[in-house]
Amino acid sequence: MKNTVFFGEMMPRQFEQKIKENPVGFLPLGTIEWHSWHNALGADYLEITEIFKRAAERFGGIVFPPLWLGPDRTEIQKDGSCLIGMDSAETTQPHRQLPGSCYWVSEGLFIQICEAVLTQAKRSGFKCIVAFGHGPSTNTWARMAPHWENQFGLKLFSDNRDFDSTSWPAMRDHAGKNETSIMMALNADYVDLSQQHADRSIPVDGIYGEDSRDACTEYGEELIEKTVSTIGSLLSANGFNKLQN
């Protein structure tokens, strides 16, 4: 029987043991979204799933399947088309529908999805949920977290309330040096920097943050490990310590 931290791969008795060891769930808030020309479209969920995998292996807990749907800003155009998220970012020139993005739902529907997940998590025996990933999704989670904690009787960790860019440095840009370095650390096949202009006078299309052409595997590993350590500290400070067999 495979030893795994992924919810969907577990046998029932493995699940029971993991819950007993540490009743923590990790919820990746990922998307299928354009992350410039050089990154795989699943960047958000690929990055956060790996971070949560390492945290669960080290501190206990179970990694939920990623929520690949999420909210974002929308702009209706004169021709009736709709631009979503990075389609209309100031660094996307010209503004246009970017290829591959396939994730948008209204914030109201996203809240309903999260509440359904939390209902089932509570029923299954979880006492704490850590969520992070796609920026607009994490913003909604952080805003709703105090209400959900009262509603469901769960401890929730959320961006903007429990984390900052110093203690949780991973995934703090959009397809820039930060995220691209993490993607390189996960798998070299997730990144193709040859898709960017070698001429540094030409801006990288549609990113936030430092230049993605400065990304490297070593920096990605540093970001991942510091973030995983922060998760461990947060869990320990709130009494969620892995029981030793």
N, C-alpha and C positions, 0 to 999 in steps of 0.2 A: 504494500500500500504506500503510495507516494506521500511524503511529508510536504505539505503545501500550506500556504497562507491564503490562497485564493478561495473565496467562498464557493464558487461553482465547481471547484475540483475536489472538494472535501467529501468524504464519506460521513454519514450521520454521526458515528462515534468520534470521528476526528473533530467534527464541529462541537460536540459536547465537551470534549477535552479542551479545545481552544477557548471556549466561552468560560470554562472553569478557571483556566490559567489567567486570563485577562479579558474581561467582557468589553473589549474595545473594537469598534468597527471603523475602517478607513474607507471613506467614500470619495473616489476620484470624480471631480467635476470637470470632465473633459469634453472636448468637441471634435468634430471633423471640420477643420477650418484652415483656410489659406494662411500659411505662415511664411510668406514671401516665396520666392522661386526655389529656394535652396533647402527647405525643410519638408519632411513628410507631413501630410495633411492631418494626421492624428497627433500632432506634437503635444497638445495639451494633455490628452489622456495617457499618452505614452510616457511622458515625463512624470506626472503625478502618480501614476500606477507604480512605476519603478521606485519612486521615493517611498511610497506607502508599503511596498513589498519589503524593502530593506528595514523599515521601521517595525513592521509586524514580525519579521524574522528575529529582530534584535530584542524587542520589548514585549512581544505578544500582541495578539489581536488578529483580526480577519479583514481581508481586503475585499470590499464589494466590487462587483462589475462597475465600470465607469458609466456615469450618466453622460451620454454624448450629445444630448439636446440641451440647449441653454438659451437664455435671453440675451439680447444685445440691442443697441440703438438701431433704429430704422429711419430711412428717409425716402419718402415717396417722390419720384421724379415726374416731370411734366408729361412724359410719355406713358405714365402709369406704372413703370417698373419700380422696383424697390431696392435700395442699397442697404446692406446690412453690415454693421460693424466696421471692419477694416476697409470695406468698399469705399467709404467716404472719409477715411482718415486723412489728416493733413499731409502725411507722408506718402499717400497713395495718389499718384499723379499720372494721368487724369483720374478723377473719380469714376469708378466703373465696377461692374460685377466681376469679382475676382474668381478665378476657376477653382472649383473643388469644395468651397464652403457649403456645408449641408448640415445645419444644426439648429436653426433658429426656431424657438417657440416663444410665445408671449410670457412675460414674467408671471402672470397669473397662473398659467398652466405649469410653469416650472415650479412654482410654490406648491401646487397640488401634487406634483410628482414627488417633490421632496417630502411632503407630509405623508404621502403613501409609503415611502421608503422608511420614514421614521416610525410610522405605525407598525410596520412589519418588523423593524429592528427591535423595537420595544418588546413586541410579542415573542421574538426569538431569544430574548435574554440579554441583549446588549445593554450596557449602561452608559456608554460613551461613544460618540461619533466624532471623528476628525474628518473635516472636509476641506478640500482646496483644489485649485485648478484654474479653469477659465475665469478671467477677470470679472465680467459681468455676473457670472454665476456665483462667484465667491462674495461679491458685493451684496447680492440678494440674501445669500445664506447668513452673512454677518448681521444684516439688518433684522432678519427674522429670528435669529438664534435665541435672544432673550425670551421671546414669546414661546418659541418651540420648547425651550427648556422647561418652562412652566406647564406647557400643554402635555408634554410627553414624559416628564420626569427623567430626562436624560441630560448628561453633561455633554455640551457641544463645544467643540473648538472651531473657531472661525477666523478668517482673515479680517483685518482692520480692528479686531477687538483683542485677539490673543497673540497675533503675530505682527512683526514689523519687518522691514526690508533688511535690518541688521541681523536679527536672530533667525529669520527665515528668508535667506537670500535667493532661493531658487524661484524661477518663473516670475521674475520681476520686470520683464520687458515683453515685447511681442516680436519674436523672430530675430531679435538682436543678438549681441554677443552672449548674453546670459542664456537664453533658451537654446540657442544654436549650440553652445558649448555642452549643455546638458544632453542634447540630442546626440552629439558626437560621442559623449561618454557612454550613452546607452547602446548605440550601434552605429558604426561608421556608415552603414547603408542608409541611415535615416537622413543624411545630410550630403548635399552635393554643392560645394562652394563654387564649383566651376560655373554654376548658373548665375553667379553674380559678376558684375563688371570688374575687371581687374583694375581699371582706371579709377582711383580713389576720388577723383573730382566728380564722378557720377554717383549721386546718392543711391543707396540701396532702396528699392521700391517697397513701400508699405511696411516699415518696421517702426517700432518704438524702442529706444534705448541705444546703447553703444553699437558701433559698426559690427555687423555679423561677420565681416571678413577678418576680424581679430579673434574669432572664437577658437577654442582649442579643447581637447579632451581633458587635460589636466585641470583646467579651470572648471569644467563641468563637474568633474568628480569632487572638487572642493566645495562647490555649491550644494551638491547632493548630500555630502557627508555632514556639512554644517547644519543643513535643514533637518536631516534625520536625527541628529543630536538634540536639536531644539524640540522635536516631537517627544523624544525620550524624557527630556527635562520637564515638559508640560505634563506628561502623563504621570510621572513620578510625583510632581508637586501636588497633583490632585488625587493621589492615592491609587492610581492605576498602575500597579507594579506586577510584573509577571510572576506567578507562583512557580516555584521550582519543584520539579518532580522528585 
